[in-house]
């Protein structure tokens, strides 16, 4: 994962950090939150878990860190030795 940080005081983006990931071959993207629209209700556990995590970070950092526009691509996790 790459990270771009802009600390220049002369730009409007000063102090923002954008963590980015390389493009995956999987074209499916799950959008957990958005900046331009309200999120819809999802039944999968990953969506409310992501909302809870983002809210926890906001509150536990006393509103110093906020996650927005959360997205991800599904992956299959296996235990070591499984096929």
C-alpha positions as CSV (number, residue, x, y, z in Angstrom):
1,X,0.0,0.0,0.0
2,X,1.3,3.4,-0.9
3,X,0.8,6.6,1.1
4,X,0.9,10.2,-0.1
5,X,1.1,12.8,2.5
6,X,0.9,16.6,1.9
7,X,2.2,18.7,4.7
8,X,2.7,21.9,2.7
9,X,0.9,24.8,4.4
10,X,0.4,26.6,1.0
11,X,-2.1,24.1,-0.3
12,X,-5.8,23.6,0.6
13,X,-5.1,19.9,1.2
14,X,-2.5,20.5,3.9
15,X,-2.4,17.8,6.5
16,X,-4.5,15.2,4.7
17,X,-3.2,11.7,4.1
18,X,-4.4,9.4,1.3
19,X,-3.7,5.7,1.7
20,X,-3.9,4.0,-1.7
21,X,-3.7,0.4,-2.9
22,X,-2.7,-0.8,-6.3
23,X,-5.5,-1.7,-8.7
24,X,-6.7,-5.3,-8.3
25,X,-7.6,-7.7,-11.1
26,X,-11.0,-8.2,-9.3
27,X,-13.4,-5.6,-10.8
28,X,-15.9,-5.8,-7.9
29,X,-15.6,-3.0,-5.4
30,X,-17.6,-2.8,-2.2
31,X,-18.3,0.7,-1.2
32,X,-18.9,1.0,2.5
33,X,-19.3,4.7,2.7
34,X,-19.3,7.6,0.3
35,X,-18.6,11.3,0.3
36,X,-21.3,12.3,-2.2
37,X,-24.2,10.1,-1.2
38,X,-25.8,8.4,1.7
39,X,-24.9,4.8,2.2
40,X,-27.6,2.2,1.7
41,X,-28.6,-0.5,4.2
42,X,-26.5,-3.7,3.7
43,X,-27.2,-7.1,5.2
44,X,-23.5,-8.4,5.0
45,X,-21.6,-8.2,8.3
46,X,-18.7,-6.4,6.7
47,X,-20.7,-3.1,6.2
48,X,-21.9,-2.5,9.7
49,X,-18.5,-3.6,11.0
50,X,-16.8,-1.1,8.8
51,X,-19.2,1.7,9.9
52,X,-18.5,0.7,13.6
53,X,-14.7,0.8,13.0
54,X,-14.8,4.2,11.4
55,X,-17.0,5.6,14.2
56,X,-14.7,4.1,16.8
57,X,-11.6,5.7,15.3
58,X,-13.4,9.1,15.1
59,X,-14.5,9.0,18.8
60,X,-11.3,7.4,20.2
61,X,-9.1,10.0,18.5
62,X,-11.3,12.8,19.8
63,X,-12.3,13.7,16.2
64,X,-8.7,14.0,15.0
65,X,-8.9,11.1,12.6
66,X,-11.8,10.4,10.2
67,X,-12.2,7.7,7.6
68,X,-14.3,8.6,4.6
69,X,-15.1,7.0,1.3
70,X,-14.2,3.5,2.5
71,X,-14.0,0.9,-0.3
72,X,-12.5,-2.6,-0.7
73,X,-12.3,-5.6,-2.9
74,X,-13.4,-9.0,-1.6
75,X,-10.6,-11.6,-1.0
76,X,-10.7,-15.2,0.1
77,X,-8.7,-15.8,3.3
78,X,-7.4,-19.3,4.1
79,X,-5.6,-20.8,7.1
80,X,-2.0,-21.9,6.6
81,X,-2.0,-25.4,4.9
82,X,-5.5,-25.2,3.5
83,X,-6.2,-25.6,-0.2
